[in-house]
Amino acid sequence: MTQGGAARRTVIGAAVLAAGTGITGLAAGPAAASATGGGHGEGGFRDLPYPTVIAHRGASGYRPEHTLGSYQLALDMGADIIEQDLVPTKDGHLVCRHENEIGGTTDVADHAEFAGRRTTKSIDGVPVTGWFTEDFTLAELKTLRAKERIPAVRQRNTLYDGQWAVPTFEEVLRWANRESRRRDKQVWLHVETKHPSYFRALGLGLEEPLAKLLRRYGRDRRDSAVFLQSFEPSSIQRLSRLVSAPRVVLLSAAGTRPWDFELAKDPRTVADLVKPEGLRWIAGFAQGIGPTLDLVIPRDAAGKLGTPTTLVKDAHAQGLLLHPYTARNENSFLPADFRRGADPAAYGDAFAAYRTYFEQGIDGIFTDNPDTGLLAAEAFRPGRRPVNR
């Protein structure tokens, strides 16, 4: 039986405070308060709507991902938080791309002047062929235009190919501050460091320039309107020493091992990290986890949902919130239980899928379709009777 929103958040808040990581107040400091709409007596992340709807790469179900157009649409739809993934340029600027390989998300292949930069690299032990942000200066990258990453599934999104450039994270921070002032409400961000060990080995560490930008724009405090996330726990540990903003450790499939663990010869896998002992360790430097949805409810060989795990209960017992990923509307991404018809690009019963995951008591969810997620979340928001009670 899952606790309702307000009661559940009280329990989590008490656990977080007991662990010495309480988050209070949202004023972001003198320079940032006016810029981000702070100083209105709001609270930190515990005061976000529950369950929280996080726009995965923006409204990426409707616009090319990680563009200002995708972020703006997600915000206009009402998303509670907008996500960014960060990779560096050759000259050390942080830009928003899901991966440093940009052949699938920009028109770089159409630029003859960059043909010679196509290459193959080993990224976290996996050979990848294409064009990479770390081989381009920001000025060069700004000559490219973004495009839809999965056109076979989201053909309608290709209408917007070429409409936006690749944004820098600083441009996103400025956009978020403008929107915060315009709406008189904080715009929350969920920021991921991508392949941090790989980039640190190249002399392009992500954490220090990220922390510098967060401090510059008043988002470095424990009560700032930002989450910091990474699949590498050591990146989150490094960030915890640089800034006080709330932090989330991302968790992939149970049998996988974070890349920084691979490099350090740490034998633990994700399956170890989701055990009470592993969660207790994470709670020492983070406020939450971002598990794949399959760690909350596994799928069987046919793609159907099985028996829920105890991850939600175990994480909450350590004062950790859960932001699982990723909910999408299309059949190709949904559990087999909720697919409708044979077309992989057609929408399935996404609302039933959301309801199933929300019933587990998760604190939020990453979604490519924030409008769908928000409508599904309505039944679970405080003041509404959850369907499982």
SVG drawing of the C-alpha trace seen along z (x, -y; Angstrom):
<svg xmlns="http://www.w3.org/2000/svg" viewBox="-10 -41 54 55">
<polyline fill="none" stroke="black" stroke-width="0.4" points="0.0,0.0 1.4,-3.3 1.3,-6.4 -0.4,-9.5 1.7,-12.5 1.7,-14.9 2.2,-12.2 4.9,-10.4 6.8,-13.6 6.7,-14.3 8.3,-10.9 11.0,-11.5 11.6,-15.0 12.1,-13.7 14.5,-11.0 16.5,-13.5 16.7,-15.9 17.8,-13.0 20.6,-12.4 21.7,-16.0 20.8,-16.9 17.6,-18.9 16.6,-21.3 14.9,-24.5 14.1,-27.8 14.4,-28.7 16.0,-32.1 19.1,-31.8 21.2,-34.7 21.1,-38.4 22.4,-38.3 20.2,-35.4 16.9,-36.0 15.7,-38.6 17.0,-36.6 15.4,-33.3 12.2,-34.5 13.4,-33.5 12.5,-35.0 8.8,-34.2 8.8,-31.9 8.8,-28.7 10.6,-25.5 13.3,-23.3 12.8,-20.1 10.5,-18.7 7.9,-21.4 7.9,-20.3 4.6,-18.8 4.3,-15.0 4.7,-13.0 7.1,-15.4 7.0,-15.4 10.5,-15.9 10.7,-16.8 13.3,-14.4 15.6,-16.4 12.7,-18.9 9.5,-17.9 11.5,-15.5 8.4,-13.6 7.4,-16.6 10.5,-18.6 14.2,-17.6 15.7,-16.9 18.0,-19.3 17.0,-22.4 15.6,-25.7 12.4,-24.8 12.1,-21.5 12.8,-23.1 10.3,-26.0 7.5,-23.6 8.0,-21.5 7.8,-24.5 4.7,-25.8 3.1,-22.4 3.7,-22.8 6.5,-20.4 7.8,-20.7 11.5,-20.3 13.4,-20.5 16.4,-18.1 19.7,-18.9 22.6,-16.5 26.0,-18.2 29.1,-17.4 32.1,-19.7 33.4,-21.4 37.1,-21.4 37.5,-24.8 35.8,-23.8 32.2,-25.1 29.4,-22.9 26.7,-22.2 23.4,-20.3 23.5,-17.0 22.5,-13.6 25.8,-12.2 29.0,-13.7 28.5,-11.9 26.4,-14.4 25.9,-12.7 22.4,-11.6 21.2,-14.9 22.7,-17.6 23.3,-18.2 27.1,-17.8 27.1,-15.1 25.9,-17.8 28.9,-20.0 31.7,-19.1 34.2,-21.2 33.8,-18.7 33.9,-15.5 37.4,-14.8 36.5,-14.8 34.4,-11.7 36.1,-9.1 35.7,-6.1 36.3,-6.4 35.9,-4.2 33.3,-5.8 33.1,-4.1 34.5,-0.9 32.1,-1.0 33.3,-1.8 31.3,-4.7 31.7,-6.2 30.7,-9.7 31.5,-13.3 32.2,-14.3 31.7,-17.6 35.2,-17.5 36.6,-17.8 34.7,-21.1 35.1,-24.6 31.9,-26.3 32.1,-28.6 32.2,-25.6 29.4,-23.8 27.2,-26.8 27.3,-26.5 25.3,-23.2 21.6,-22.8 19.8,-20.3 17.6,-17.5 15.3,-14.7 17.3,-11.7 14.8,-8.9 12.9,-10.0 11.6,-6.5 9.5,-6.7 8.9,-10.4 8.6,-11.4 6.5,-14.5 9.3,-15.9 11.5,-16.1 9.3,-19.1 11.4,-21.0 14.8,-19.9 17.1,-22.8 15.1,-25.2 17.4,-25.5 21.2,-25.5 22.9,-23.4 22.5,-25.4 25.2,-26.0 24.3,-25.3 24.9,-29.0 22.3,-29.9 19.9,-27.5 20.6,-29.1 19.8,-32.6 16.7,-31.2 15.6,-29.6 16.2,-32.9 14.2,-34.9 11.3,-32.5 11.5,-32.5 11.1,-36.3 8.3,-36.2 6.3,-33.6 7.3,-34.7 8.1,-31.1 11.3,-29.2 12.2,-27.1 13.7,-23.9 16.5,-22.1 17.8,-18.5 21.4,-18.5 23.4,-15.4 27.1,-15.1 27.7,-12.7 30.7,-10.3 32.5,-12.4 35.5,-10.0 36.0,-9.9 36.1,-13.7 38.3,-14.1 40.9,-11.9 40.9,-14.3 41.5,-17.3 37.8,-18.4 36.4,-17.7 32.7,-18.6 32.2,-19.2 34.4,-22.3 33.0,-24.3 29.5,-23.2 30.0,-24.3 31.3,-27.7 28.2,-28.3 25.9,-27.2 27.6,-29.7 27.5,-32.4 23.7,-32.0 22.8,-31.4 22.0,-27.7 24.7,-26.2 22.9,-26.2 21.1,-23.4 17.8,-25.1 18.5,-26.0 16.1,-25.0 18.3,-22.4 19.1,-18.7 22.5,-17.4 22.7,-13.8 25.1,-11.3 25.5,-7.6 29.0,-7.8 28.7,-8.1 32.2,-9.7 31.0,-12.6 28.2,-13.2 30.7,-12.9 33.0,-15.5 30.0,-17.8 29.1,-17.4 32.4,-19.0 32.0,-21.9 28.3,-22.9 25.5,-22.2 22.7,-21.7 20.7,-18.5 22.1,-15.4 20.8,-12.2 22.7,-9.1 21.4,-7.5 21.2,-3.7 21.1,-1.6 20.3,2.1 20.9,4.3 23.8,6.3 25.7,3.2 28.6,1.5 29.1,-2.3 32.0,-3.2 33.9,-4.9 33.6,-1.6 35.0,0.2 38.0,-2.1 38.5,-1.8 38.1,2.0 35.2,1.6 33.3,5.0 29.9,3.6 27.2,3.6 23.9,1.7 22.3,4.7 24.5,4.1 23.7,0.4 20.0,0.9 20.3,3.1 19.9,1.4 23.6,1.2 24.2,-0.3 21.4,-2.8 22.8,-3.8 26.2,-4.5 24.5,-6.7 22.6,-8.6 25.9,-9.7 26.5,-12.1 23.2,-12.3 19.6,-13.1 18.0,-10.7 18.4,-8.0 17.3,-7.9 16.8,-4.2 15.6,-2.8 11.9,-1.9 12.8,1.8 14.5,1.5 11.1,0.5 9.1,3.1 11.1,5.6 10.0,6.9 9.9,10.5 11.3,12.0 8.1,11.0 8.4,7.4 5.5,7.6 5.7,6.2 6.5,8.6 6.5,8.3 7.5,4.9 10.8,4.8 11.3,3.3 13.4,0.5 11.0,-2.3 10.5,-1.2 14.2,-0.6 15.3,-4.0 12.7,-5.9 14.0,-4.2 17.3,-5.9 15.7,-9.3 16.3,-9.1 13.8,-10.2 13.3,-8.3 13.1,-9.9 12.9,-6.8 13.4,-7.1 11.9,-7.1 8.2,-7.1 7.2,-7.5 3.9,-7.2 5.0,-5.1 4.4,-1.3 8.1,-0.7 9.0,-2.0 6.0,-0.8 5.9,2.5 4.1,5.1 1.1,4.9 0.2,1.4 1.0,1.6 -1.9,1.1 -1.6,2.5 1.5,3.5 2.8,0.0 5.9,-0.7 5.4,-4.4 1.8,-4.5 0.7,-5.5 -0.2,-2.7 -2.0,-3.0 0.5,-5.3 -1.9,-6.4 -2.2,-2.9 1.6,-2.6 2.0,-5.9 -0.7,-4.7 1.2,-1.5 4.4,-3.2 2.9,-6.0 1.1,-3.4 4.6,-2.2 5.1,-5.5 7.9,-7.0 8.6,-10.7 8.7,-11.7 9.3,-10.4 11.3,-11.4 9.1,-11.6 9.4,-12.6 5.8,-13.6 5.3,-16.0 1.7,-16.8 0.8,-13.1 2.8,-12.7 1.1,-15.7 -2.4,-14.5 -1.5,-11.1 0.0,-12.6 -3.2,-14.6 -4.8,-11.6 -1.8,-11.2 -1.3,-14.8 -2.1,-15.9 -5.8,-16.4 -6.7,-13.6 -7.4,-10.1 -4.7,-7.7 -6.3,-5.0 -4.7,-2.2 -6.2,-3.4"/>
</svg>
